Amino acid sequence: MALEKAHSGNKKMTFGENRDLKQIVSAPAPITGKIKRVNVNFDEDKHIRFKTACAKKGKSITDVINELVNDWLRENE
């Protein structure tokens, strides 16, 4: 059973066809050290503004998104 989450458009996000939903929700994720790629869709204006702001701060988009996700996880896990 895949964990599905509806999002904009007609697509659904799945969380592994062969994963046990109870295990995913209840167990902390193992730290593997592997890097996973995540694609995010922004409208063009927001992307340009975000990229410009990152450049002004001397940070990569990846670094800023990682900081934001880390903050969100601290508040929501």
C-alpha positions as a Python dict, from the first residue, in 0.01 Angstrom:
ca = {
    (1, 'M'): (0, 0, 0),
    (2, 'A'): (141, 337, -95),
    (3, 'L'): (95, 644, 117),
    (4, 'E'): (-70, 897, -111),
    (5, 'K'): (-107, 1269, -70),
    (6, 'A'): (-315, 1481, -302),
    (7, 'H'): (-158, 1803, -423),
    (8, 'S'): (-220, 2058, -693),
    (9, 'G'): (-310, 1922, -1032),
    (10, 'N'): (-417, 1567, -1102),
    (11, 'K'): (-101, 1403, -968),
    (12, 'K'): (-75, 1218, -637),
    (13, 'M'): (243, 1184, -438),
    (14, 'T'): (320, 826, -338),
    (15, 'F'): (551, 714, -63),
    (16, 'G'): (689, 381, -175),
    (17, 'E'): (467, 107, -308),
    (18, 'N'): (637, -156, -91),
    (19, 'R'): (656, 34, 238),
    (20, 'D'): (450, -38, 547),
    (21, 'L'): (243, 275, 629),
    (22, 'K'): (246, 208, 1005),
    (23, 'Q'): (624, 174, 1004),
    (24, 'I'): (667, 500, 810),
    (25, 'V'): (444, 699, 1042),
    (26, 'S'): (564, 555, 1374),
    (27, 'A'): (936, 495, 1324),
    (28, 'P'): (1195, 770, 1284),
    (29, 'A'): (1362, 773, 946),
    (30, 'P'): (1705, 608, 949),
    (31, 'I'): (1997, 837, 877),
    (32, 'T'): (2163, 689, 570),
    (33, 'G'): (2380, 977, 452),
    (34, 'K'): (2238, 935, 103),
    (35, 'I'): (2129, 1249, -81),
    (36, 'K'): (1781, 1246, -236),
    (37, 'R'): (1665, 1487, -505),
    (38, 'V'): (1336, 1675, -457),
    (39, 'N'): (1166, 1877, -731),
    (40, 'V'): (953, 2176, -637),
    (41, 'N'): (736, 2379, -871),
    (42, 'F'): (729, 2759, -827),
    (43, 'D'): (579, 3016, -1056),
    (44, 'E'): (849, 3193, -1256),
    (45, 'D'): (833, 3523, -1065),
    (46, 'K'): (874, 3350, -728),
    (47, 'H'): (1165, 3143, -862),
    (48, 'I'): (1347, 3453, -989),
    (49, 'R'): (1289, 3637, -660),
    (50, 'F'): (1404, 3337, -455),
    (51, 'K'): (1714, 3277, -669),
    (52, 'T'): (1804, 3648, -650),
    (53, 'A'): (1758, 3661, -271),
    (54, 'C'): (1975, 3350, -228),
    (55, 'A'): (2247, 3503, -445),
    (56, 'K'): (2238, 3828, -246),
    (57, 'K'): (2290, 3628, 74),
    (58, 'G'): (2568, 3420, -87),
    (59, 'K'): (2374, 3096, -35),
    (60, 'S'): (2266, 2826, -276),
    (61, 'I'): (1899, 2747, -327),
    (62, 'T'): (1969, 2398, -193),
    (63, 'D'): (2121, 2534, 129),
    (64, 'V'): (1826, 2767, 191),
    (65, 'I'): (1566, 2497, 123),
    (66, 'N'): (1752, 2257, 354),
    (67, 'E'): (1748, 2522, 630),
    (68, 'L'): (1375, 2579, 579),
    (69, 'V'): (1296, 2206, 584),
    (70, 'N'): (1510, 2154, 897),
    (71, 'D'): (1322, 2434, 1074),
    (72, 'W'): (987, 2291, 965),
    (73, 'L'): (1081, 1941, 1081),
    (74, 'R'): (1192, 2070, 1424),
    (75, 'E'): (848, 2226, 1468),
    (76, 'N'): (640, 1943, 1323),
    (77, 'E'): (795, 1607, 1403),
}
